[in-house]
């Protein structure tokens, strides 16, 4: 029984291998330009703004201002 399963599987694999397209392919590796240069500029600006915002922070210190009012009679 295992031999029959193996033969059926081998026949299916063989049929799939022969069914592959034997046509020619045309691949153009000379792609012109970057497509959207303005998109790269906007992305760079957003990155720089985020970088500055994350690195500047508030200096790591919080200020607490206390005012005392003293009234003398």
CHARMM internal coordinates of N, CA and C (Angstrom, degrees):
IC EDIT
DIST 1 N 1 CA 1.4456
DIST 1 CA 1 C 1.5356
ANGL 1 N 1 CA 1 C 110.91
DIST 1 C 2 N 1.3371
ANGL 1 CA 1 C 2 N 117.02
DIHE 1 N 1 CA 1 C 2 N -39.62
DIST 2 N 2 CA 1.4571
ANGL 1 C 2 N 2 CA 120.49
DIHE 1 CA 1 C 2 N 2 CA 178.05
DIST 2 CA 2 C 1.5224
ANGL 2 N 2 CA 2 C 110.53
DIHE 1 C 2 N 2 CA 2 C -63.06
DIST 2 C 3 N 1.3264
ANGL 2 CA 2 C 3 N 116.01
DIHE 2 N 2 CA 2 C 3 N -34.89
DIST 3 N 3 CA 1.4576
ANGL 2 C 3 N 3 CA 120.08
DIHE 2 CA 2 C 3 N 3 CA -178.88
DIST 3 CA 3 C 1.5316
ANGL 3 N 3 CA 3 C 110.55
DIHE 2 C 3 N 3 CA 3 C -66.21
DIST 3 C 4 N 1.3241
ANGL 3 CA 3 C 4 N 117.01
DIHE 3 N 3 CA 3 C 4 N -37.78
DIST 4 N 4 CA 1.4630
ANGL 3 C 4 N 4 CA 120.52
DIHE 3 CA 3 C 4 N 4 CA 179.36
DIST 4 CA 4 C 1.5319
ANGL 4 N 4 CA 4 C 110.02
DIHE 3 C 4 N 4 CA 4 C -67.11
DIST 4 C 5 N 1.3369
ANGL 4 CA 4 C 5 N 116.35
DIHE 4 N 4 CA 4 C 5 N -43.38
DIST 5 N 5 CA 1.4653
ANGL 4 C 5 N 5 CA 119.74
DIHE 4 CA 4 C 5 N 5 CA 177.47
DIST 5 CA 5 C 1.5285
ANGL 5 N 5 CA 5 C 110.76
DIHE 4 C 5 N 5 CA 5 C -61.08
DIST 5 C 6 N 1.3151
ANGL 5 CA 5 C 6 N 115.68
DIHE 5 N 5 CA 5 C 6 N -41.91
DIST 6 N 6 CA 1.4600
ANGL 5 C 6 N 6 CA 119.83
DIHE 5 CA 5 C 6 N 6 CA 179.44
DIST 6 CA 6 C 1.5240
ANGL 6 N 6 CA 6 C 110.82
DIHE 5 C 6 N 6 CA 6 C -63.66
DIST 6 C 7 N 1.3241
ANGL 6 CA 6 C 7 N 117.91
DIHE 6 N 6 CA 6 C 7 N -42.54
DIST 7 N 7 CA 1.4596
ANGL 6 C 7 N 7 CA 120.98
DIHE 6 CA 6 C 7 N 7 CA -179.82
DIST 7 CA 7 C 1.5350
ANGL 7 N 7 CA 7 C 111.24
DIHE 6 C 7 N 7 CA 7 C -65.70
DIST 7 C 8 N 1.3338
ANGL 7 CA 7 C 8 N 116.97
DIHE 7 N 7 CA 7 C 8 N -40.09
DIST 8 N 8 CA 1.4671
ANGL 7 C 8 N 8 CA 120.10
DIHE 7 CA 7 C 8 N 8 CA 178.10
DIST 8 CA 8 C 1.5245
ANGL 8 N 8 CA 8 C 110.35
DIHE 7 C 8 N 8 CA 8 C -65.37
DIST 8 C 9 N 1.3209
ANGL 8 CA 8 C 9 N 116.68
DIHE 8 N 8 CA 8 C 9 N -43.40
DIST 9 N 9 CA 1.4610
ANGL 8 C 9 N 9 CA 120.76
DIHE 8 CA 8 C 9 N 9 CA 178.73
DIST 9 CA 9 C 1.5229
ANGL 9 N 9 CA 9 C 110.99
DIHE 8 C 9 N 9 CA 9 C -63.77
DIST 9 C 10 N 1.3229
ANGL 9 CA 9 C 10 N 116.91
DIHE 9 N 9 CA 9 C 10 N -43.09
DIST 10 N 10 CA 1.4626
ANGL 9 C 10 N 10 CA 120.75
DIHE 9 CA 9 C 10 N 10 CA 178.54
DIST 10 CA 10 C 1.5230
ANGL 10 N 10 CA 10 C 110.81
DIHE 9 C 10 N 10 CA 10 C -63.21
DIST 10 C 11 N 1.3301
ANGL 10 CA 10 C 11 N 117.40
DIHE 10 N 10 CA 10 C 11 N -38.50
DIST 11 N 11 CA 1.4656
ANGL 10 C 11 N 11 CA 120.44
DIHE 10 CA 10 C 11 N 11 CA 178.60
DIST 11 CA 11 C 1.5259
ANGL 11 N 11 CA 11 C 110.80
DIHE 10 C 11 N 11 CA 11 C -65.86
DIST 11 C 12 N 1.3398
ANGL 11 CA 11 C 12 N 117.29
DIHE 11 N 11 CA 11 C 12 N -39.77
DIST 12 N 12 CA 1.4603
ANGL 11 C 12 N 12 CA 120.38
DIHE 11 CA 11 C 12 N 12 CA 178.91
DIST 12 CA 12 C 1.5287
ANGL 12 N 12 CA 12 C 111.72
DIHE 11 C 12 N 12 CA 12 C -66.75
DIST 12 C 13 N 1.3210
ANGL 12 CA 12 C 13 N 116.38
DIHE 12 N 12 CA 12 C 13 N -41.10
DIST 13 N 13 CA 1.4638
ANGL 12 C 13 N 13 CA 120.22
DIHE 12 CA 12 C 13 N 13 CA 178.25
DIST 13 CA 13 C 1.5208
ANGL 13 N 13 CA 13 C 109.76
DIHE 12 C 13 N 13 CA 13 C -65.10
DIST 13 C 14 N 1.3306
ANGL 13 CA 13 C 14 N 117.04
DIHE 13 N 13 CA 13 C 14 N -40.66
DIST 14 N 14 CA 1.4547
ANGL 13 C 14 N 14 CA 121.28
DIHE 13 CA 13 C 14 N 14 CA 178.82
DIST 14 CA 14 C 1.5294
ANGL 14 N 14 CA 14 C 110.54
DIHE 13 C 14 N 14 CA 14 C -64.08
DIST 14 C 15 N 1.3244
ANGL 14 CA 14 C 15 N 117.09
DIHE 14 N 14 CA 14 C 15 N -42.25
DIST 15 N 15 CA 1.4644
ANGL 14 C 15 N 15 CA 120.49
DIHE 14 CA 14 C 15 N 15 CA 178.63
DIST 15 CA 15 C 1.5251
ANGL 15 N 15 CA 15 C 110.84
DIHE 14 C 15 N 15 CA 15 C -64.91
DIST 15 C 16 N 1.3282
ANGL 15 CA 15 C 16 N 117.17
DIHE 15 N 15 CA 15 C 16 N -38.78
DIST 16 N 16 CA 1.4622
ANGL 15 C 16 N 16 CA 120.40
DIHE 15 CA 15 C 16 N 16 CA 178.53
DIST 16 CA 16 C 1.5218
ANGL 16 N 16 CA 16 C 110.79
DIHE 15 C 16 N 16 CA 16 C -66.68
DIST 16 C 17 N 1.3235
ANGL 16 CA 16 C 17 N 116.87
DIHE 16 N 16 CA 16 C 17 N -36.30
DIST 17 N 17 CA 1.4615
ANGL 16 C 17 N 17 CA 120.18
DIHE 16 CA 16 C 17 N 17 CA 179.27
DIST 17 CA 17 C 1.5247
ANGL 17 N 17 CA 17 C 110.96
DIHE 16 C 17 N 17 CA 17 C -68.22
DIST 17 C 18 N 1.3122
ANGL 17 CA 17 C 18 N 117.84
DIHE 17 N 17 CA 17 C 18 N -38.80
DIST 18 N 18 CA 1.4575
ANGL 17 C 18 N 18 CA 120.68
DIHE 17 CA 17 C 18 N 18 CA 179.40
DIST 18 CA 18 C 1.5285
ANGL 18 N 18 CA 18 C 111.90
DIHE 17 C 18 N 18 CA 18 C -76.25
DIST 18 C 19 N 1.3087
ANGL 18 CA 18 C 19 N 117.54
DIHE 18 N 18 CA 18 C 19 N -19.67
DIST 19 N 19 CA 1.4594
ANGL 18 C 19 N 19 CA 120.93
DIHE 18 CA 18 C 19 N 19 CA -177.87
DIST 19 CA 19 C 1.5229
ANGL 19 N 19 CA 19 C 112.61
DIHE 18 C 19 N 19 CA 19 C -81.57
DIST 19 C 20 N 1.3184
ANGL 19 CA 19 C 20 N 117.12
DIHE 19 N 19 CA 19 C 20 N -3.66
DIST 20 N 20 CA 1.4551
ANGL 19 C 20 N 20 CA 120.10
DIHE 19 CA 19 C 20 N 20 CA -179.76
DIST 20 CA 20 C 1.5187
ANGL 20 N 20 CA 20 C 110.06
DIHE 19 C 20 N 20 CA 20 C -63.80
DIST 20 C 21 N 1.3133
ANGL 20 CA 20 C 21 N 115.59
DIHE 20 N 20 CA 20 C 21 N 145.87
DIST 21 N 21 CA 1.4561
ANGL 20 C 21 N 21 CA 121.34
DIHE 20 CA 20 C 21 N 21 CA -178.67
DIST 21 CA 21 C 1.5201
ANGL 21 N 21 CA 21 C 109.36
DIHE 20 C 21 N 21 CA 21 C -70.80
DIST 21 C 22 N 1.2941
ANGL 21 CA 21 C 22 N 117.13
DIHE 21 N 21 CA 21 C 22 N 126.37
DIST 22 N 22 CA 1.4619
ANGL 21 C 22 N 22 CA 121.29
DIHE 21 CA 21 C 22 N 22 CA -179.74
DIST 22 CA 22 C 1.5073
ANGL 22 N 22 CA 22 C 112.18
DIHE 21 C 22 N 22 CA 22 C -100.59
DIST 22 C 23 N 1.3322
ANGL 22 CA 22 C 23 N 118.30
DIHE 22 N 22 CA 22 C 23 N 11.89
DIST 23 N 23 CA 1.4574
ANGL 22 C 23 N 23 CA 122.47
DIHE 22 CA 22 C 23 N 23 CA -178.23
DIST 23 CA 23 C 1.5128
ANGL 23 N 23 CA 23 C 111.71
DIHE 22 C 23 N 23 CA 23 C -71.64
DIST 23 C 24 N 1.3225
ANGL 23 CA 23 C 24 N 114.40
DIHE 23 N 23 CA 23 C 24 N 172.76
DIST 24 N 24 CA 1.4597
ANGL 23 C 24 N 24 CA 119.44
DIHE 23 CA 23 C 24 N 24 CA 179.81
DIST 24 CA 24 C 1.5268
ANGL 24 N 24 CA 24 C 109.30
DIHE 23 C 24 N 24 CA 24 C -87.56
DIST 24 C 25 N 1.3003
ANGL 24 CA 24 C 25 N 115.24
DIHE 24 N 24 CA 24 C 25 N 152.92
DIST 25 N 25 CA 1.4588
ANGL 24 C 25 N 25 CA 120.84
DIHE 24 CA 24 C 25 N 25 CA 176.96
DIST 25 CA 25 C 1.5106
ANGL 25 N 25 CA 25 C 109.00
DIHE 24 C 25 N 25 CA 25 C -118.65
DIST 25 C 26 N 1.3093
ANGL 25 CA 25 C 26 N 116.63
DIHE 25 N 25 CA 25 C 26 N 146.63
DIST 26 N 26 CA 1.4524
ANGL 25 C 26 N 26 CA 122.12
DIHE 25 CA 25 C 26 N 26 CA 179.42
DIST 26 CA 26 C 1.5224
ANGL 26 N 26 CA 26 C 107.70
DIHE 25 C 26 N 26 CA 26 C -118.40
DIST 26 C 27 N 1.3207
ANGL 26 CA 26 C 27 N 116.04
DIHE 26 N 26 CA 26 C 27 N 106.98
DIST 27 N 27 CA 1.4556
ANGL 26 C 27 N 27 CA 121.37
DIHE 26 CA 26 C 27 N 27 CA -178.44
DIST 27 CA 27 C 1.5179
ANGL 27 N 27 CA 27 C 108.36
DIHE 26 C 27 N 27 CA 27 C -111.53
DIST 27 C 28 N 1.3323
ANGL 27 CA 27 C 28 N 116.71
DIHE 27 N 27 CA 27 C 28 N 122.79
DIST 28 N 28 CA 1.4569
ANGL 27 C 28 N 28 CA 121.93
DIHE 27 CA 27 C 28 N 28 CA 179.13
DIST 28 CA 28 C 1.5242
ANGL 28 N 28 CA 28 C 108.42
DIHE 27 C 28 N 28 CA 28 C -100.76
DIST 28 C 29 N 1.3322
ANGL 28 CA 28 C 29 N 116.00
DIHE 28 N 28 CA 28 C 29 N 110.15
DIST 29 N 29 CA 1.4632
ANGL 28 C 29 N 29 CA 119.95
DIHE 28 CA 28 C 29 N 29 CA -178.68
DIST 29 CA 29 C 1.5193
ANGL 29 N 29 CA 29 C 111.84
DIHE 28 C 29 N 29 CA 29 C -92.99
DIST 29 C 30 N 1.3177
ANGL 29 CA 29 C 30 N 117.60
DIHE 29 N 29 CA 29 C 30 N -3.72
DIST 30 N 30 CA 1.4599
ANGL 29 C 30 N 30 CA 121.53
DIHE 29 CA 29 C 30 N 30 CA 179.46
DIST 30 CA 30 C 1.5235
ANGL 30 N 30 CA 30 C 109.28
DIHE 29 C 30 N 30 CA 30 C -95.16
DIST 30 C 31 N 1.3105
ANGL 30 CA 30 C 31 N 115.26
DIHE 30 N 30 CA 30 C 31 N 78.43
DIST 31 N 31 CA 1.4570
ANGL 30 C 31 N 31 CA 120.51
DIHE 30 CA 30 C 31 N 31 CA 179.96
DIST 31 CA 31 C 1.5203
ANGL 31 N 31 CA 31 C 107.95
DIHE 30 C 31 N 31 CA 31 C -83.49
DIST 31 C 32 N 1.3167
ANGL 31 CA 31 C 32 N 116.22
DIHE 31 N 31 CA 31 C 32 N 131.93
DIST 32 N 32 CA 1.4640
ANGL 31 C 32 N 32 CA 120.53
DIHE 31 CA 31 C 32 N 32 CA -175.92
DIST 32 CA 32 C 1.5248
ANGL 32 N 32 CA 32 C 110.70
DIHE 31 C 32 N 32 CA 32 C -92.66
DIST 32 C 33 N 1.3016
ANGL 32 CA 32 C 33 N 116.52
DIHE 32 N 32 CA 32 C 33 N 133.00
DIST 33 N 33 CA 1.4584
ANGL 32 C 33 N 33 CA 122.90
DIHE 32 CA 32 C 33 N 33 CA 171.17
DIST 33 CA 33 C 1.5156
ANGL 33 N 33 CA 33 C 114.71
DIHE 32 C 33 N 33 CA 33 C 67.49
DIST 33 C 34 N 1.3206
ANGL 33 CA 33 C 34 N 113.96
DIHE 33 N 33 CA 33 C 34 N 176.54
DIST 34 N 34 CA 1.4546
ANGL 33 C 34 N 34 CA 120.61
DIHE 33 CA 33 C 34 N 34 CA 178.81
DIST 34 CA 34 C 1.5134
ANGL 34 N 34 CA 34 C 112.70
DIHE 33 C 34 N 34 CA 34 C -95.48
DIST 34 C 35 N 1.3197
ANGL 34 CA 34 C 35 N 116.44
DIHE 34 N 34 CA 34 C 35 N -4.69
DIST 35 N 35 CA 1.4507
ANGL 34 C 35 N 35 CA 118.61
DIHE 34 CA 34 C 35 N 35 CA 177.98
DIST 35 CA 35 C 1.5120
ANGL 35 N 35 CA 35 C 112.96
DIHE 34 C 35 N 35 CA 35 C 91.45
DIST 35 C 36 N 1.2977
ANGL 35 CA 35 C 36 N 117.57
DIHE 35 N 35 CA 35 C 36 N -71.75
DIST 36 N 36 CA 1.4601
ANGL 35 C 36 N 36 CA 122.31
DIHE 35 CA 35 C 36 N 36 CA -176.22
DIST 36 CA 36 C 1.5279
ANGL 36 N 36 CA 36 C 109.48
DIHE 35 C 36 N 36 CA 36 C -128.61
DIST 36 C 37 N 1.3403
ANGL 36 CA 36 C 37 N 118.98
DIHE 36 N 36 CA 36 C 37 N 84.46
DIST 37 N 37 CA 1.4730
ANGL 36 C 37 N 37 CA 119.31
DIHE 36 CA 36 C 37 N 37 CA -179.52
DIST 37 CA 37 C 1.5204
ANGL 37 N 37 CA 37 C 112.19
DIHE 36 C 37 N 37 CA 37 C -66.52
DIST 37 C 38 N 1.3394
ANGL 37 CA 37 C 38 N 117.92
DIHE 37 N 37 CA 37 C 38 N -30.66
DIST 38 N 38 CA 1.4603
ANGL 37 C 38 N 38 CA 120.15
DIHE 37 CA 37 C 38 N 38 CA 179.31
DIST 38 CA 38 C 1.5185
ANGL 38 N 38 CA 38 C 110.98
DIHE 37 C 38 N 38 CA 38 C -65.83
DIST 38 C 39 N 1.3304
ANGL 38 CA 38 C 39 N 116.01
DIHE 38 N 38 CA 38 C 39 N -29.21
DIST 39 N 39 CA 1.4615
ANGL 38 C 39 N 39 CA 119.72
DIHE 38 CA 38 C 39 N 39 CA 178.57
DIST 39 CA 39 C 1.5289
ANGL 39 N 39 CA 39 C 110.63
DIHE 38 C 39 N 39 CA 39 C -68.61
DIST 39 C 40 N 1.3423
ANGL 39 CA 39 C 40 N 116.39
DIHE 39 N 39 CA 39 C 40 N -38.14
DIST 40 N 40 CA 1.4667
ANGL 39 C 40 N 40 CA 119.98
DIHE 39 CA 39 C 40 N 40 CA 176.78
DIST 40 CA 40 C 1.5249
ANGL 40 N 40 CA 40 C 110.75
DIHE 39 C 40 N 40 CA 40 C -65.64
DIST 40 C 41 N 1.3242
ANGL 40 CA 40 C 41 N 117.28
DIHE 40 N 40 CA 40 C 41 N -37.83
DIST 41 N 41 CA 1.4671
ANGL 40 C 41 N 41 CA 120.65
DIHE 40 CA 40 C 41 N 41 CA 179.85
DIST 41 CA 41 C 1.5236
ANGL 41 N 41 CA 41 C 110.35
DIHE 40 C 41 N 41 CA 41 C -66.07
DIST 41 C 42 N 1.3204
ANGL 41 CA 41 C 42 N 117.08
DIHE 41 N 41 CA 41 C 42 N -46.24
DIST 42 N 42 CA 1.4665
ANGL 41 C 42 N 42 CA 120.55
DIHE 41 CA 41 C 42 N 42 CA 179.36
DIST 42 CA 42 C 1.5228
ANGL 42 N 42 CA 42 C 110.69
DIHE 41 C 42 N 42 CA 42 C -64.06
DIST 42 C 43 N 1.3225
ANGL 42 CA 42 C 43 N 117.41
DIHE 42 N 42 CA 42 C 43 N -41.38
DIST 43 N 43 CA 1.4640
ANGL 42 C 43 N 43 CA 120.83
DIHE 42 CA 42 C 43 N 43 CA 177.61
DIST 43 CA 43 C 1.5180
ANGL 43 N 43 CA 43 C 111.85
DIHE 42 C 43 N 43 CA 43 C -62.00
DIST 43 C 44 N 1.3399
ANGL 43 CA 43 C 44 N 116.75
DIHE 43 N 43 CA 43 C 44 N -40.58
DIST 44 N 44 CA 1.4614
ANGL 43 C 44 N 44 CA 120.58
DIHE 43 CA 43 C 44 N 44 CA 177.74
DIST 44 CA 44 C 1.5146
ANGL 44 N 44 CA 44 C 112.20
DIHE 43 C 44 N 44 CA 44 C -64.85
DIST 44 C 45 N 1.3363
ANGL 44 CA 44 C 45 N 116.33
DIHE 44 N 44 CA 44 C 45 N -41.13
DIST 45 N 45 CA 1.4668
ANGL 44 C 45 N 45 CA 119.47
DIHE 44 CA 44 C 45 N 45 CA 178.40
DIST 45 CA 45 C 1.5240
ANGL 45 N 45 CA 45 C 111.91
DIHE 44 C 45 N 45 CA 45 C -64.74
DIST 45 C 46 N 1.3137
ANGL 45 CA 45 C 46 N 116.77
DIHE 45 N 45 CA 45 C 46 N -42.14
DIST 46 N 46 CA 1.4691
ANGL 45 C 46 N 46 CA 120.12
DIHE 45 CA 45 C 46 N 46 CA 177.88
DIST 46 CA 46 C 1.5235
ANGL 46 N 46 CA 46 C 110.18
DIHE 45 C 46 N 46 CA 46 C -62.67
DIST 46 C 47 N 1.3284
ANGL 46 CA 46 C 47 N 116.84
DIHE 46 N 46 CA 46 C 47 N -40.78
DIST 47 N 47 CA 1.4618
ANGL 46 C 47 N 47 CA 120.40
DIHE 46 CA 46 C 47 N 47 CA 179.15
DIST 47 CA 47 C 1.5221
ANGL 47 N 47 CA 47 C 111.28
DIHE 46 C 47 N 47 CA 47 C -63.32
DIST 47 C 48 N 1.3276
ANGL 47 CA 47 C 48 N 117.10
DIHE 47 N 47 CA 47 C 48 N -44.09
DIST 48 N 48 CA 1.4683
ANGL 47 C 48 N 48 CA 120.33
DIHE 47 CA 47 C 48 N 48 CA -179.69
DIST 48 CA 48 C 1.5249
ANGL 48 N 48 CA 48 C 110.55
DIHE 47 C 48 N 48 CA 48 C -65.15
DIST 48 C 49 N 1.3276
ANGL 48 CA 48 C 49 N 117.64
DIHE 48 N 48 CA 48 C 49 N -41.51
DIST 49 N 49 CA 1.4703
ANGL 48 C 49 N 49 CA 120.42
DIHE 48 CA 48 C 49 N 49 CA 179.10
DIST 49 CA 49 C 1.5235
ANGL 49 N 49 CA 49 C 110.96
DIHE 48 C 49 N 49 CA 49 C -63.33
DIST 49 C 50 N 1.3311
ANGL 49 CA 49 C 50 N 116.79
DIHE 49 N 49 CA 49 C 50 N -43.20
DIST 50 N 50 CA 1.4704
ANGL 49 C 50 N 50 CA 119.57
DIHE 49 CA 49 C 50 N 50 CA 177.24
DIST 50 CA 50 C 1.5246
ANGL 50 N 50 CA 50 C 111.57
DIHE 49 C 50 N 50 CA 50 C -64.19
DIST 50 C 51 N 1.3179
ANGL 50 CA 50 C 51 N 116.46
DIHE 50 N 50 CA 50 C 51 N -39.53
DIST 51 N 51 CA 1.4626
ANGL 50 C 51 N 51 CA 120.30
DIHE 50 CA 50 C 51 N 51 CA -179.89
DIST 51 CA 51 C 1.5227
ANGL 51 N 51 CA 51 C 110.74
DIHE 50 C 51 N 51 CA 51 C -64.16
DIST 51 C 52 N 1.3146
ANGL 51 CA 51 C 52 N 117.14
DIHE 51 N 51 CA 51 C 52 N -44.31
DIST 52 N 52 CA 1.4670
ANGL 51 C 52 N 52 CA 120.79
DIHE 51 CA 51 C 52 N 52 CA 179.07
DIST 52 CA 52 C 1.5226
ANGL 52 N 52 CA 52 C 110.44
DIHE 51 C 52 N 52 CA 52 C -65.18
DIST 52 C 53 N 1.3263
ANGL 52 CA 52 C 53 N 117.21
DIHE 52 N 52 CA 52 C 53 N -41.53
DIST 53 N 53 CA 1.4638
ANGL 52 C 53 N 53 CA 120.39
DIHE 52 CA 52 C 53 N 53 CA -179.09
DIST 53 CA 53 C 1.5214
ANGL 53 N 53 CA 53 C 111.53
DIHE 52 C 53 N 53 CA 53 C -65.23
DIST 53 C 54 N 1.3172
ANGL 53 CA 53 C 54 N 117.17
DIHE 53 N 53 CA 53 C 54 N -37.62
DIST 54 N 54 CA 1.4634
ANGL 53 C 54 N 54 CA 119.67
DIHE 53 CA 53 C 54 N 54 CA -179.12
DIST 54 CA 54 C 1.5216
ANGL 54 N 54 CA 54 C 112.50
DIHE 53 C 54 N 54 CA 54 C -75.90
DIST 54 C 55 N 1.3307
ANGL 54 CA 54 C 55 N 116.73
DIHE 54 N 54 CA 54 C 55 N -36.43
DIST 55 N 55 CA 1.4632
ANGL 54 C 55 N 55 CA 119.24
DIHE 54 CA 54 C 55 N 55 CA -176.29
DIST 55 CA 55 C 1.5257
ANGL 55 N 55 CA 55 C 113.22
DIHE 54 C 55 N 55 CA 55 C -82.55
DIST 55 C 56 N 1.3225
ANGL 55 CA 55 C 56 N 117.82
DIHE 55 N 55 CA 55 C 56 N -28.99
DIST 56 N 56 CA 1.4623
ANGL 55 C 56 N 56 CA 118.11
DIHE 55 CA 55 C 56 N 56 CA -177.69
DIST 56 CA 56 C 1.5230
ANGL 56 N 56 CA 56 C 110.73
DIHE 55 C 56 N 56 CA 56 C -74.78
DIST 56 C 57 N 1.3018
ANGL 56 CA 56 C 57 N 118.19
DIHE 56 N 56 CA 56 C 57 N -50.22
DIST 57 N 57 CA 1.4658
ANGL 56 C 57 N 57 CA 121.03
DIHE 56 CA 56 C 57 N 57 CA 178.28
DIST 57 CA 57 C 1.5162
ANGL 57 N 57 CA 57 C 111.47
DIHE 56 C 57 N 57 CA 57 C 57.39
DIST 57 C 58 N 1.3285
ANGL 57 CA 57 C 58 N 115.62
DIHE 57 N 57 CA 57 C 58 N -152.58
DIST 58 N 58 CA 1.4679
ANGL 57 C 58 N 58 CA 120.39
DIHE 57 CA 57 C 58 N 58 CA 177.68
DIST 58 CA 58 C 1.5211
ANGL 58 N 58 CA 58 C 110.47
DIHE 57 C 58 N 58 CA 58 C -112.19
DIST 58 C 59 N 1.2835
ANGL 58 CA 58 C 59 N 118.16
DIHE 58 N 58 CA 58 C 59 N 17.97
DIST 59 N 59 CA 1.4531
ANGL 58 C 59 N 59 CA 120.97
DIHE 58 CA 58 C 59 N 59 CA 179.51
DIST 59 CA 59 C 1.5138
ANGL 59 N 59 CA 59 C 112.98
DIHE 58 C 59 N 59 CA 59 C 82.63
DIST 59 C 60 N 1.2936
ANGL 59 CA 59 C 60 N 118.17
DIHE 59 N 59 CA 59 C 60 N -1.21
DIST 60 N 60 CA 1.4592
ANGL 59 C 60 N 60 CA 121.88
DIHE 59 CA 59 C 60 N 60 CA 177.27
DIST 60 CA 60 C 1.5164
ANGL 60 N 60 CA 60 C 114.31
DIHE 59 C 60 N 60 CA 60 C 80.29
DIST 60 C 61 N 1.3322
ANGL 60 CA 60 C 61 N 118.30
DIHE 60 N 60 CA 60 C 61 N 4.19
DIST 61 N 61 CA 1.4618
ANGL 60 C 61 N 61 CA 119.86
DIHE 60 CA 60 C 61 N 61 CA 179.69
DIST 61 CA 61 C 1.5191
ANGL 61 N 61 CA 61 C 109.09
DIHE 60 C 61 N 61 CA 61 C -121.29
DIST 61 C 62 N 1.2907
ANGL 61 CA 61 C 62 N 115.42
DIHE 61 N 61 CA 61 C 62 N 143.47
DIST 62 N 62 CA 1.4567
ANGL 61 C 62 N 62 CA 121.93
DIHE 61 CA 61 C 62 N 62 CA 174.84
DIST 62 CA 62 C 1.5252
ANGL 62 N 62 CA 62 C 108.00
DIHE 61 C 62 N 62 CA 62 C -111.67
DIST 62 C 63 N 1.3023
ANGL 62 CA 62 C 63 N 116.98
DIHE 62 N 62 CA 62 C 63 N 135.19
DIST 63 N 63 CA 1.4579
ANGL 62 C 63 N 63 CA 120.94
DIHE 62 CA 62 C 63 N 63 CA -179.93
DIST 63 CA 63 C 1.5162
ANGL 63 N 63 CA 63 C 109.57
DIHE 62 C 63 N 63 CA 63 C -101.71
DIST 63 C 64 N 1.3024
ANGL 63 CA 63 C 64 N 114.26
DIHE 63 N 63 CA 63 C 64 N 135.61
DIST 64 N 64 CA 1.4568
ANGL 63 C 64 N 64 CA 120.84
DIHE 63 CA 63 C 64 N 64 CA 174.82
DIST 64 CA 64 C 1.5240
ANGL 64 N 64 CA 64 C 106.69
DIHE 63 C 64 N 64 CA 64 C -120.47
DIST 64 C 65 N 1.2973
ANGL 64 CA 64 C 65 N 115.94
DIHE 64 N 64 CA 64 C 65 N 120.21
DIST 65 N 65 CA 1.4649
ANGL 64 C 65 N 65 CA 120.60
DIHE 64 CA 64 C 65 N 65 CA -179.56
DIST 65 CA 65 C 1.5255
ANGL 65 N 65 CA 65 C 108.21
DIHE 64 C 65 N 65 CA 65 C -104.24
DIST 65 C 66 N 1.3234
ANGL 65 CA 65 C 66 N 114.85
DIHE 65 N 65 CA 65 C 66 N 124.51
DIST 66 N 66 CA 1.4626
ANGL 65 C 66 N 66 CA 120.24
DIHE 65 CA 65 C 66 N 66 CA 178.68
DIST 66 CA 66 C 1.5270
ANGL 66 N 66 CA 66 C 108.36
DIHE 65 C 66 N 66 CA 66 C -114.17
DIST 66 C 67 N 1.2955
ANGL 66 CA 66 C 67 N 115.24
DIHE 66 N 66 CA 66 C 67 N 132.99
DIST 67 N 67 CA 1.4656
ANGL 66 C 67 N 67 CA 120.40
DIHE 66 CA 66 C 67 N 67 CA 176.73
DIST 67 CA 67 C 1.5176
ANGL 67 N 67 CA 67 C 108.20
DIHE 66 C 67 N 67 CA 67 C -117.97
DIST 67 C 68 N 1.3096
ANGL 67 CA 67 C 68 N 114.50
DIHE 67 N 67 CA 67 C 68 N 130.93
DIST 68 N 68 CA 1.4631
ANGL 67 C 68 N 68 CA 120.21
DIHE 67 CA 67 C 68 N 68 CA 176.87
DIST 68 CA 68 C 1.5233
ANGL 68 N 68 CA 68 C 108.07
DIHE 67 C 68 N 68 CA 68 C -116.27
DIST 68 C 69 N 1.2792
ANGL 68 CA 68 C 69 N 114.34
DIHE 68 N 68 CA 68 C 69 N 130.47
DIST 69 N 69 CA 1.4625
ANGL 68 C 69 N 69 CA 119.98
DIHE 68 CA 68 C 69 N 69 CA 177.42
DIST 69 CA 69 C 1.5255
ANGL 69 N 69 CA 69 C 108.19
DIHE 68 C 69 N 69 CA 69 C -110.72
DIST 69 C 70 N 1.2970
ANGL 69 CA 69 C 70 N 114.42
DIHE 69 N 69 CA 69 C 70 N 121.47
DIST 70 N 70 CA 1.4647
ANGL 69 C 70 N 70 CA 119.84
DIHE 69 CA 69 C 70 N 70 CA 179.81
DIST 70 CA 70 C 1.5240
ANGL 70 N 70 CA 70 C 108.03
DIHE 69 C 70 N 70 CA 70 C -112.74
DIST 70 C 71 N 1.2951
ANGL 70 CA 70 C 71 N 114.62
DIHE 70 N 70 CA 70 C 71 N 123.50
DIST 71 N 71 CA 1.4616
ANGL 70 C 71 N 71 CA 120.05
DIHE 70 CA 70 C 71 N 71 CA 179.06
DIST 71 CA 71 C 1.5259
ANGL 71 N 71 CA 71 C 107.80
DIHE 70 C 71 N 71 CA 71 C -109.81
DIST 71 C 72 N 1.3227
ANGL 71 CA 71 C 72 N 115.82
DIHE 71 N 71 CA 71 C 72 N 121.17
DIST 72 N 72 CA 1.4635
ANGL 71 C 72 N 72 CA 120.99
DIHE 71 CA 71 C 72 N 72 CA 178.69
DIST 72 CA 72 C 1.5207
ANGL 72 N 72 CA 72 C 108.81
DIHE 71 C 72 N 72 CA 72 C -105.47
DIST 72 C 73 N 1.2881
ANGL 72 CA 72 C 73 N 114.98
DIHE 72 N 72 CA 72 C 73 N 138.80
DIST 73 N 73 CA 1.4602
ANGL 72 C 73 N 73 CA 119.44
DIHE 72 CA 72 C 73 N 73 CA 178.36
DIST 73 CA 73 C 1.4896
ANGL 73 N 73 CA 73 C 110.87
DIHE 72 C 73 N 73 CA 73 C -102.19
END
COOR INIT
IC SEED 1 N 1 CA 1 C
IC BUILD
